[in-house]
Amino acid sequence: MEQSFDSNVDGDLSNRILQKYKMLLDTEAQRPTTIGESLVDSTRSVQFMPSLKDVATSQQQLNDFNLGDSGLQEQSQEYNQHLHKSPSIEAQTLNQINADNNKIVTSIRQRAQEQINTLEKERDAIVAQSRDSIGQLQNELESTKKRLLSLQADHSRALQDIEQLKHIYETRQAGISDKLQLTDRENDALKQEIRATREEMRVFQEQQQKSFQERLKIAEQSQRAINAQLAQKVKVLQQQLQQVDADKLNLLKSAAADMCKLNDCIEGQRDRISQLKVLSKQQQAEILILSHEKEVNYEQNKQNIDEIQSLRRRNENLTRELLRVDKMIYGKYKK
């Protein structure tokens, strides 16, 4: 268990050291050096003008190497302290680990020192070349100042334009506010007119309703009077019809009685047949007259019945018209 713990600690420290060293080597490999560029561009007459950014990058890399070296020392010290704190590790193993650790640190320091020397040479070359570019940077600074002054002038003109637009906007806003107030007043006036018109319409509707009710009441009274007259006529016609029926019945009874008397006379007084023939003829003539009167009365009765039926149909039509008027006025049939 202790061996696995020690191997894990040793492997972790070695991995961190190797990762730090690999990161430094990758950074150095990715940055092009001025020495390589001078060898490649020896046949060309192009002057290398390093920037302040390159100088700062070189200085930062030197600081990173120094920090990496100090970090390795701190990690080595921490690892040694950790080993000293472990009572289960033997002294020989501890000495061997310390020796290996010192070898690794020494090797890394040598490699880092070589990289530092190379970077210092490149830094010196970059600093020397950067001095030549200061004049160019000053010229660029002057042009930048001129552009800045131009931009400030443009900014001033833009502010003036903004003030003018603001004044125009405020003027239009004031005009719109006045128009809105005028529109509100016009709307209030229109609302007053609408309310007055609605009141007039309500009064007119009430008057029309009242007038219609009065006309309807008059029409109902007139219709009731007409109905009463028609009912009186129907009653008179019915009485006349009953009287005609009674007269007809009386005539029939009288004729039957006369026939009975005639038969009695024929049976009782055969000897008076010759005398009675004349009387019989007279009676037959009367019968004919009565029959003719009967037919006349029948035709008159038929006409009276037709008139009664016509009056009934008219009464029904008037009743339906009254019901329709009630429904139109009250929405339902008036009981």
Secondary structure, DSSP 4 states (H G I P E B T S, - for coil): -HHHHHHHHHHHHHHHHHHHHHHHHHHHHHSPPHHHHHHHTTTS-PPP---HHHHHHHHHHHHHHHHHHHHHHHHHHHHHHHHHH-TTS-HHHHHHHHHHHHHHHHHHHHHHHHHHHHHHHHHHHHHHHHHHTHHHHHHHHHHHHHHHHHHHHHHHHHHHHHHHHHHHHHHHHHHHHHHHHHHHHHHHHHHHHHHHHHHHHHHHHHHHHHHHHHHHHHHHHHHHHHHHHHHHHHHHHHHHHHHHHHHHHHHHHHHHHHHHHHHHHHHH-GGGHHHHHHHHHHHHHHHHHHHHHHHHHHHHHHHHHHHHHHHHHHHHHHHHHHHHHHHHHHSS---
